[in-house]
Amino acid sequence: MVRYALNTHAHDSYTHTHVARAVIILEEAAYCDPGLIAEVVVPLLSMQQSVLLCISTILDSGNHYTKMMELQDDLGKKVFETISITLVSTAKPR
């Protein structure tokens, strides 16, 4: 689900132009409709200054979110900066 899609325009005092910006936050991104990603998120990411924040619980690697995390450009550099946080319970089973 897209939690917030904020589209703003700011004035760049250096070039004296207006710059379009987008901040997109996807909650449970691994389970978003792939059509939403292709038709809404990708066009917003093509804006001059855009930010995509995806938060998700990943149960398997066969989803578009995991593929986005591993996506590389032609030079082999990752397209997205990713931070993976894994919680492991230290509780012993009874």
C-alpha positions in Angstrom: 0.0 0.0 0.0 1.2 3.5 -0.8 1.2 5.2 2.6 2.1 8.7 1.4 2.8 10.0 -2.1 3.9 13.6 -1.7 4.5 15.6 -4.9 6.0 19.1 -4.4 7.6 21.8 -6.5 10.4 23.9 -5.2 12.3 26.8 -6.7 16.0 26.2 -7.4 17.7 29.5 -6.7 20.8 28.4 -8.5 19.2 27.7 -11.9 16.1 29.8 -11.3 13.8 26.9 -12.3 11.2 24.9 -10.5 12.2 21.4 -9.5 9.6 18.6 -9.1 10.2 16.4 -6.1 8.5 13.2 -5.0 8.6 11.3 -1.7 7.0 7.9 -1.9 6.6 5.6 1.1 5.5 2.0 0.5 4.4 0.0 3.5 4.6 -3.8 3.0 6.3 -3.1 -0.3 6.9 -6.8 -1.1 3.1 -7.3 -1.3 2.2 -4.2 -3.4 0.6 -4.8 -6.7 3.3 -4.9 -9.4 1.1 -2.7 -11.5 1.2 0.0 -8.9 5.0 -0.1 -8.9 5.1 0.1 -12.8 2.4 2.6 -13.3 2.8 4.9 -10.3 6.1 4.5 -8.5 8.5 4.2 -11.4 7.2 7.3 -13.2 7.6 9.3 -9.9 11.1 8.0 -9.5 12.0 9.5 -12.9 11.5 13.0 -11.4 14.6 15.0 -10.9 14.6 14.6 -7.1 12.7 11.7 -5.8 12.9 9.4 -2.8 11.5 5.9 -2.4 11.2 4.4 1.1 10.1 0.8 1.2 9.3 -1.0 4.4 8.3 -4.7 4.3 8.4 -8.1 5.9 10.0 -10.4 3.5 9.0 -14.1 3.7 10.6 -15.2 0.5 12.9 -13.9 -2.3 10.4 -14.3 -5.2 8.8 -10.9 -5.0 9.4 -7.6 -6.9 10.6 -5.9 -3.7 13.5 -8.3 -3.2 14.4 -8.0 -7.0 14.4 -4.2 -6.6 16.8 -4.5 -3.6 19.2 -6.5 -5.8 18.8 -4.4 -9.0 22.1 -3.2 -10.5 23.0 -0.7 -13.2 25.1 -1.4 -16.3 28.3 -0.9 -14.2 27.2 -3.4 -11.5 26.4 -0.8 -8.9 23.2 -1.3 -6.9 20.4 1.1 -8.1 18.9 1.4 -4.6 20.6 2.0 -1.3 19.3 -0.7 1.0 19.3 -1.3 4.8 18.3 -4.7 5.9 17.2 -5.2 9.5 16.7 -8.7 10.8 15.3 -9.5 14.2 16.2 -12.8 15.7 14.5 -14.0 18.9 16.8 -15.2 21.6 14.0 -16.9 23.5 14.4 -20.6 23.9 11.5 -22.8 22.8 9.5 -24.5 25.6 
